[in-house]
Amino acid sequence: MARNRYFFGTSRNRRYSLFVALFGISLLSMANPGQYIADWDEPHAMIISNLKQSGKLIYPVQIYSINGERINFRHQGLLLKPGHYLIGANRATVSRNEIPGLSRDVTRPSQQPLEIDVEAGKAYYIGLKAKGSRSADWQLVNWKIEPGGRPAQ
């Protein structure tokens, strides 16, 4: 018992070690989005993905990749530097009550990434467009562009 206590350290040290290990793992699991992600104080476009447009059959999504690189991004929007991107998103929940012919609620990833050119000073709204009851026909769309973000100086 004494050997284990010295091997693992005190309870306080174990908690600290666990915190450091988990923090390190979370940093390693993230891609380096620095080449794409903008800060508030530099020119950027806003990507907004958390709005539902029931009348247009567009559903919120969670962004999980940029240009094929997986990002650990839990929020429903982000700031991107101006440029050309392939944005991957998933976790769109579509209710059977809103789509005629849909037999159950569907939560599924989008098959194809959204190809988009973003300009500084604009906000881009993206979502999953549910075209009919066949989920294979659904796709990511950019359904609205409006002023937003920080324009280039």
ROSE-4610 file (N, C-alpha, C; in Angstrom, 1 decimal, always signed):
// ROSE-4610
residu = [M/M/M/A/A/A/R/R/R/N/N/N/R/R/R/Y/Y/Y/F/F/F/F/F/F/G/G/G/T/T/T/S/S/S/R/R/R/N/N/N/R/R/R/R/R/R/Y/Y/Y/S/S/S/L/L/L/F/F/F/V/V/V/A/A/A/L/L/L/F/F/F/G/G/G/I/I/I/S/S/S/L/L/L/L/L/L/S/S/S/M/M/M/A/A/A/N/N/N/P/P/P/G/G/G/Q/Q/Q/Y/Y/Y/I/I/I/A/A/A/D/D/D/W/W/W/D/D/D/E/E/E/P/P/P/H/H/H/A/A/A/M/M/M/I/I/I/I/I/I/S/S/S/N/N/N/L/L/L/K/K/K/Q/Q/Q/S/S/S/G/G/G/K/K/K/L/L/L/I/I/I/Y/Y/Y/P/P/P/V/V/V/Q/Q/Q/I/I/I/Y/Y/Y/S/S/S/I/I/I/N/N/N/G/G/G/E/E/E/R/R/R/I/I/I/N/N/N/F/F/F/R/R/R/H/H/H/Q/Q/Q/G/G/G/L/L/L/L/L/L/L/L/L/K/K/K/P/P/P/G/G/G/H/H/H/Y/Y/Y/L/L/L/I/I/I/G/G/G/A/A/A/N/N/N/R/R/R/A/A/A/T/T/T/V/V/V/S/S/S/R/R/R/N/N/N/E/E/E/I/I/I/P/P/P/G/G/G/L/L/L/S/S/S/R/R/R/D/D/D/V/V/V/T/T/T/R/R/R/P/P/P/S/S/S/Q/Q/Q/Q/Q/Q/P/P/P/L/L/L/E/E/E/I/I/I/D/D/D/V/V/V/E/E/E/A/A/A/G/G/G/K/K/K/A/A/A/Y/Y/Y/Y/Y/Y/I/I/I/G/G/G/L/L/L/K/K/K/A/A/A/K/K/K/G/G/G/S/S/S/R/R/R/S/S/S/A/A/A/D/D/D/W/W/W/Q/Q/Q/L/L/L/V/V/V/N/N/N/W/W/W/K/K/K/I/I/I/E/E/E/P/P/P/G/G/G/G/G/G/R/R/R/P/P/P/A/A/A/Q/Q/Q]
num = [1/1/1/2/2/2/3/3/3/4/4/4/5/5/5/6/6/6/7/7/7/8/8/8/9/9/9/10/10/10/11/11/11/12/12/12/13/13/13/14/14/14/15/15/15/16/16/16/17/17/17/18/18/18/19/19/19/20/20/20/21/21/21/22/22/22/23/23/23/24/24/24/25/25/25/26/26/26/27/27/27/28/28/28/29/29/29/30/30/30/31/31/31/32/32/32/33/33/33/34/34/34/35/35/35/36/36/36/37/37/37/38/38/38/39/39/39/40/40/40/41/41/41/42/42/42/43/43/43/44/44/44/45/45/45/46/46/46/47/47/47/48/48/48/49/49/49/50/50/50/51/51/51/52/52/52/53/53/53/54/54/54/55/55/55/56/56/56/57/57/57/58/58/58/59/59/59/60/60/60/61/61/61/62/62/62/63/63/63/64/64/64/65/65/65/66/66/66/67/67/67/68/68/68/69/69/69/70/70/70/71/71/71/72/72/72/73/73/73/74/74/74/75/75/75/76/76/76/77/77/77/78/78/78/79/79/79/80/80/80/81/81/81/82/82/82/83/83/83/84/84/84/85/85/85/86/86/86/87/87/87/88/88/88/89/89/89/90/90/90/91/91/91/92/92/92/93/93/93/94/94/94/95/95/95/96/96/96/97/97/97/98/98/98/99/99/99/100/100/100/101/101/101/102/102/102/103/103/103/104/104/104/105/105/105/106/106/106/107/107/107/108/108/108/109/109/109/110/110/110/111/111/111/112/112/112/113/113/113/114/114/114/115/115/115/116/116/116/117/117/117/118/118/118/119/119/119/120/120/120/121/121/121/122/122/122/123/123/123/124/124/124/125/125/125/126/126/126/127/127/127/128/128/128/129/129/129/130/130/130/131/131/131/132/132/132/133/133/133/134/134/134/135/135/135/136/136/136/137/137/137/138/138/138/139/139/139/140/140/140/141/141/141/142/142/142/143/143/143/144/144/144/145/145/145/146/146/146/147/147/147/148/148/148/149/149/149/150/150/150/151/151/151/152/152/152/153/153/153]
x = [+0.8/+0.0/+0.9/+1.9/+2.8/+3.5/+3.8/+4.5/+3.6/+2.3/+1.4/+1.2/+1.2/+1.0/+2.2/+3.4/+4.5/+4.6/+4.1/+4.1/+3.2/+2.0/+0.9/+1.0/+1.6/+1.7/+0.4/+0.3/-0.9/-2.1/-3.2/-4.5/-4.5/-3.9/-3.8/-2.9/-1.8/-0.9/-1.5/-2.3/-3.0/-4.0/-4.7/-5.7/-5.0/-3.9/-3.1/-2.6/-2.0/-1.5/-2.6/-3.7/-4.9/-5.3/-5.3/-5.7/-4.7/-3.4/-2.4/-2.4/-2.7/-2.7/-3.9/-5.1/-6.3/-6.1/-5.5/-5.3/-4.4/-3.3/-2.4/-3.0/-3.8/-4.5/-5.5/-6.2/-7.1/-6.4/-5.2/-4.4/-3.9/-3.5/-3.0/-4.1/-5.3/-6.4/-6.9/-6.6/-7.0/-6.1/-6.6/-5.8/-5.2/-4.3/-3.8/-4.7/-5.7/-6.6/-6.1/-4.9/-4.4/-4.3/-4.1/-3.9/-5.3/-6.4/-7.7/-8.5/-8.3/-9.1/-8.6/-9.5/-9.1/-9.3/-8.6/-8.9/-9.9/-10.5/-11.5/-10.9/-9.6/-8.9/-8.3/-8.5/-8.0/-9.1/-8.9/-10.0/-10.5/-11.8/-12.4/-13.8/-14.3/-15.6/-16.2/-17.5/-18.2/-18.9/-18.7/-19.5/-20.5/-21.8/-22.8/-23.6/-23.6/-24.2/-25.3/-25.8/-26.7/-28.2/-28.5/-29.9/-30.7/-31.9/-32.8/-33.8/-34.0/-35.0/-36.0/-37.0/-37.9/-38.6/-39.0/-39.7/-38.9/-37.6/-36.7/-36.1/-36.5/-35.9/-34.4/-33.9/-32.5/-32.3/-31.3/-31.1/-29.7/-29.6/-28.3/-27.3/-26.0/-25.0/-23.9/-23.0/-21.8/-20.6/-19.8/-18.6/-17.5/-17.0/-16.0/-14.7/-14.7/-13.4/-13.4/-12.1/-11.9/-10.8/-11.0/-10.1/-9.6/-10.5/-10.1/-9.4/-9.1/-8.4/-9.5/-9.5/-10.5/-10.2/-11.2/-11.0/-11.9/-11.4/-12.2/-12.9/-14.1/-14.8/-16.2/-16.6/-17.9/-18.9/-18.6/-19.5/-20.2/-21.2/-22.0/-21.6/-20.4/-20.0/-18.5/-17.8/-16.4/-16.0/-14.8/-14.3/-13.2/-13.3/-12.3/-11.6/-10.3/-9.6/-10.2/-10.1/-10.6/-9.9/-10.7/-10.1/-11.1/-10.6/-11.4/-11.3/-12.5/-12.5/-13.4/-13.1/-14.1/-14.4/-15.7/-16.2/-17.0/-16.5/-17.3/-18.1/-19.3/-20.2/-21.1/-21.5/-22.4/-23.4/-24.0/-24.9/-26.1/-26.7/-27.9/-29.0/-30.0/-31.1/-32.3/-32.9/-34.1/-35.3/-36.3/-37.5/-38.4/-39.0/-39.9/-41.2/-41.5/-42.7/-42.6/-41.4/-41.2/-40.9/-40.6/-40.3/-41.3/-42.2/-43.2/-42.4/-42.9/-42.3/-41.1/-40.6/-39.5/-40.1/-39.6/-40.2/-39.7/-38.5/-38.0/-37.1/-36.9/-35.9/-34.5/-33.8/-32.5/-31.5/-30.4/-29.2/-28.1/-27.5/-26.5/-25.5/-24.3/-23.3/-23.7/-23.2/-23.3/-22.3/-22.6/-21.6/-20.6/-20.9/-20.0/-19.7/-18.5/-18.2/-18.7/-18.9/-19.4/-18.1/-18.1/-17.0/-17.5/-16.7/-17.1/-15.9/-16.1/-15.1/-15.6/-14.9/-15.3/-14.5/-15.2/-14.6/-14.7/-13.7/-13.7/-14.9/-15.5/-16.6/-18.0/-18.0/-19.3/-19.6/-20.9/-21.3/-22.0/-21.6/-22.1/-22.9/-24.1/-25.0/-25.0/-24.6/-24.6/-25.5/-26.0/-26.9/-27.1/-27.8/-28.1/-29.5/-29.5/-30.7/-31.3/-32.5/-33.2/-34.1/-33.6/-34.4/-35.2/-36.4/-37.2/-36.9/-37.5/-37.4/-36.1/-35.4/-34.2/-33.0/-32.4/-31.3/-30.1/-30.0/-28.8/-28.8/-30.0/-30.1/-29.9/-29.7/-29.5/-28.0/-27.9/-26.5/-26.3/-25.0/-24.7/-24.9/-25.4/-25.6/-25.3/-24.9/-24.7/-26.0/-26.9/-28.2/-28.4/-27.3/-27.5/-26.1/-25.9/-24.7/-25.1/-24.6/-24.9/-23.7/-23.7/-22.5/-22.3/-21.1/-20.8/-19.3/-18.7/-17.3/-16.5/-15.2/-14.3/-13.8/-14.2/-13.7/-12.2/-11.6/-10.2/-10.0/-8.9/-8.6/-8.1]
y = [-1.2/+0.0/+1.3/+1.2/+2.4/+2.6/+1.5/+1.7/+2.4/+2.0/+2.6/+4.1/+4.4/+5.8/+6.7/+6.1/+6.9/+6.9/+5.8/+5.7/+6.7/+6.7/+7.6/+9.0/+9.1/+10.4/+10.7/+11.9/+12.2/+12.4/+12.4/+12.6/+13.9/+14.9/+16.2/+16.1/+15.4/+15.3/+14.5/+13.5/+12.6/+13.5/+14.3/+15.2/+16.1/+16.7/+17.6/+16.9/+15.7/+14.9/+14.5/+14.2/+13.8/+15.0/+16.2/+17.4/+17.7/+17.7/+17.9/+16.9/+15.6/+14.6/+14.9/+15.1/+15.4/+16.7/+17.7/+18.9/+18.7/+17.9/+17.6/+16.8/+15.8/+15.0/+15.8/+16.7/+17.6/+18.5/+19.0/+19.8/+18.9/+17.7/+16.9/+16.4/+16.3/+15.8/+16.9/+18.1/+19.2/+19.4/+19.6/+20.0/+21.4/+21.8/+23.1/+24.0/+24.6/+25.4/+26.8/+27.1/+28.5/+29.1/+28.2/+28.7/+29.2/+28.7/+29.0/+30.0/+29.7/+30.5/+31.9/+32.9/+34.2/+34.7/+35.7/+36.4/+37.5/+38.0/+39.1/+40.3/+40.6/+41.8/+41.8/+40.7/+40.6/+40.4/+40.8/+40.6/+39.1/+39.0/+37.6/+37.6/+36.4/+36.1/+35.3/+35.5/+34.7/+33.5/+32.3/+31.2/+30.8/+30.9/+30.6/+29.4/+28.4/+27.1/+26.6/+27.5/+27.1/+27.6/+28.0/+28.5/+27.5/+27.3/+26.4/+27.3/+26.8/+27.5/+26.4/+26.1/+25.1/+25.2/+26.4/+26.7/+26.3/+26.5/+26.1/+24.7/+24.0/+22.7/+22.7/+23.7/+23.8/+23.7/+22.8/+22.4/+22.8/+23.1/+23.4/+22.3/+22.6/+21.5/+21.9/+21.0/+21.2/+21.1/+22.1/+22.0/+21.1/+20.2/+19.3/+19.3/+19.9/+19.9/+21.1/+21.5/+22.6/+22.1/+22.1/+21.6/+20.2/+19.4/+18.0/+17.8/+18.8/+18.7/+18.8/+17.7/+17.7/+18.8/+19.5/+20.5/+20.1/+20.4/+20.1/+21.4/+21.6/+22.8/+22.5/+22.9/+22.6/+23.6/+24.8/+25.9/+25.8/+26.6/+26.6/+27.6/+28.2/+29.2/+29.4/+30.0/+30.3/+31.5/+32.0/+33.1/+32.5/+32.8/+32.3/+33.4/+33.2/+34.1/+34.1/+35.2/+35.1/+34.1/+33.4/+32.3/+31.3/+30.3/+29.2/+28.0/+27.4/+26.4/+25.2/+24.1/+22.9/+22.7/+22.9/+22.8/+21.6/+20.7/+19.5/+19.7/+19.2/+19.4/+18.2/+18.0/+16.8/+17.2/+16.2/+16.3/+17.2/+17.1/+17.8/+16.9/+17.3/+16.5/+17.0/+16.1/+16.4/+15.6/+16.3/+15.7/+15.1/+13.9/+13.2/+14.0/+14.9/+15.7/+16.8/+17.2/+18.3/+17.8/+16.6/+16.1/+15.0/+15.3/+14.2/+13.0/+11.8/+10.6/+10.1/+10.9/+10.5/+9.6/+8.4/+7.4/+7.6/+8.3/+8.5/+9.7/+10.3/+11.4/+10.9/+11.8/+11.4/+12.4/+11.8/+12.6/+12.0/+12.7/+12.1/+13.1/+12.6/+13.5/+13.8/+14.9/+15.3/+14.5/+14.0/+13.3/+14.1/+15.2/+16.0/+17.3/+17.8/+19.1/+20.2/+21.3/+22.5/+23.3/+23.5/+24.3/+25.8/+26.6/+28.0/+29.0/+30.1/+31.2/+32.2/+32.6/+33.6/+34.9/+36.0/+37.3/+37.9/+38.7/+39.4/+40.4/+40.5/+41.5/+40.9/+39.6/+39.0/+37.8/+37.5/+36.4/+35.4/+34.2/+33.1/+32.1/+31.8/+30.9/+29.6/+28.5/+27.2/+26.3/+25.3/+24.3/+23.1/+22.1/+20.9/+21.1/+21.1/+21.2/+19.8/+19.6/+18.3/+18.3/+17.7/+17.7/+16.4/+16.4/+15.2/+14.2/+13.0/+12.0/+11.1/+11.2/+10.4/+11.2/+10.7/+11.5/+11.5/+10.6/+10.6/+11.8/+12.5/+13.6/+14.9/+14.9/+16.0/+16.5/+17.9/+18.4/+19.7/+20.0/+21.2/+22.3/+23.4/+24.6/+25.9/+26.9/+28.2/+29.0/+29.1/+29.6/+31.2/+31.8/+33.3/+33.9/+35.1/+35.9/+37.3/+37.9/+39.2/+39.9/+41.2/+41.9/+41.3/+41.2/+40.7/+40.4/+40.2/+40.0/+41.3/+41.2/+42.3/+42.5/+43.6/+43.7/+44.0/+43.7/+44.0/+45.5/+45.9/+47.4/+48.0]
z = [+0.0/+0.0/+0.0/+0.8/+0.9/-0.5/-1.1/-2.4/-3.4/-3.5/-4.4/-4.1/-2.8/-2.4/-3.0/-2.9/-3.4/-4.9/-5.5/-7.0/-7.6/-7.0/-7.6/-7.0/-5.9/-5.2/-4.4/-3.9/-3.1/-4.0/-3.3/-4.1/-4.9/-4.3/-4.9/-6.2/-6.1/-7.2/-8.3/-8.0/-9.0/-9.7/-9.0/-9.7/-10.7/-10.2/-11.1/-12.3/-12.1/-13.2/-14.2/-13.7/-14.5/-15.3/-14.7/-15.4/-16.5/-16.2/-17.2/-18.4/-18.1/-19.1/-20.0/-19.4/-20.2/-21.1/-20.5/-21.3/-22.4/-22.2/-23.3/-24.4/-24.0/-25.0/-25.8/-25.2/-25.9/-26.9/-26.5/-27.4/-28.6/-28.3/-29.4/-30.4/-29.9/-30.7/-31.7/-31.4/-32.3/-33.5/-34.6/-35.8/-35.5/-36.3/-36.2/-37.1/-36.5/-37.3/-37.5/-36.9/-37.0/-38.4/-39.3/-40.7/-41.3/-40.7/-41.2/-40.2/-38.9/-37.9/-37.7/-37.7/-37.5/-36.1/-35.6/-34.4/-34.6/-33.6/-33.7/-34.3/-34.0/-34.4/-35.8/-36.5/-37.9/-38.9/-40.1/-41.1/-41.1/-41.1/-41.0/-41.6/-41.9/-42.2/-41.1/-40.8/-39.8/-40.5/-40.0/-40.4/-39.3/-39.7/-38.7/-39.1/-38.2/-38.5/-37.5/-36.7/-35.7/-35.9/-37.0/-37.3/-38.1/-37.7/-38.3/-39.2/-40.4/-41.3/-41.7/-40.9/-41.1/-42.4/-42.8/-44.0/-45.3/-45.1/-46.3/-46.1/-45.0/-44.7/-44.6/-43.9/-43.6/-42.1/-41.7/-40.3/-39.8/-38.5/-38.0/-38.1/-38.2/-38.2/-37.3/-37.0/-36.2/-37.2/-37.3/-38.1/-37.5/-38.3/-37.8/-38.6/-39.8/-40.5/-41.4/-41.7/-42.6/-43.5/-44.8/-45.9/-45.5/-45.0/-44.7/-43.4/-42.7/-41.4/-40.3/-39.5/-38.4/-37.4/-36.9/-35.9/-34.7/-33.6/-32.3/-32.0/-32.6/-32.5/-32.0/-30.8/-30.2/-30.4/-30.8/-31.0/-32.4/-32.6/-33.8/-34.8/-34.7/-35.6/-35.4/-36.4/-36.3/-37.2/-36.9/-37.7/-38.6/-39.9/-40.8/-41.5/-41.8/-42.7/-44.1/-44.8/-46.2/-47.0/-47.9/-48.7/-49.2/-49.8/-50.3/-49.4/-49.0/-48.0/-48.4/-47.9/-47.9/-46.4/-46.1/-44.7/-44.5/-43.6/-43.3/-42.0/-42.1/-40.9/-40.7/-39.5/-39.2/-38.1/-37.6/-36.4/-36.7/-37.9/-38.2/-37.8/-37.0/-36.6/-37.3/-38.1/-38.9/-38.3/-38.0/-37.4/-38.5/-38.2/-39.1/-39.3/-38.3/-38.3/-39.4/-39.8/-40.7/-42.2/-42.4/-43.7/-44.1/-45.1/-45.5/-45.9/-45.5/-45.9/-45.1/-44.2/-43.3/-42.2/-42.0/-41.1/-39.6/-39.5/-38.1/-38.1/-36.9/-36.8/-37.3/-37.9/-38.5/-38.0/-37.4/-37.1/-37.9/-38.8/-39.7/-40.2/-40.5/-41.0/-42.5/-42.9/-44.4/-45.1/-46.3/-47.1/-47.8/-48.3/-49.0/-48.3/-48.3/-47.6/-48.5/-47.9/-48.6/-49.1/-50.4/-51.0/-51.0/-50.4/-50.3/-50.3/-50.9/-50.9/-49.9/-48.9/-48.0/-48.1/-47.9/-48.0/-46.6/-46.2/-44.9/-44.9/-43.7/-43.6/-43.9/-44.1/-44.5/-43.5/-43.3/-42.5/-43.5/-43.3/-44.2/-43.3/-43.7/-42.9/-43.7/-43.0/-43.6/-42.8/-43.5/-42.8/-43.8/-43.3/-44.1/-44.7/-46.0/-46.8/-47.0/-46.4/-46.5/-47.8/-48.8/-50.1/-50.2/-49.6/-49.7/-48.6/-48.7/-47.6/-47.7/-48.8/-49.0/-48.4/-47.3/-46.7/-47.6/-48.5/-49.5/-50.3/-50.5/-51.3/-50.6/-49.3/-48.5/-48.6/-48.5/-48.7/-47.9/-47.6/-47.0/-48.0/-47.5/-48.4/-47.6/-48.4/-47.9/-48.3/-47.3/-47.6/-47.4/-46.9/-46.7/-46.6/-47.2/-47.0/-46.7/-45.6/-45.2/-44.6/-44.5/-43.8/-42.4/-42.0/-40.7/-40.7/-39.5/-39.4/-39.5/-39.6/-39.7/-41.1/-41.8/-43.2/-43.2/-44.4/-44.6/-44.6/-44.0/-43.9/-45.2]
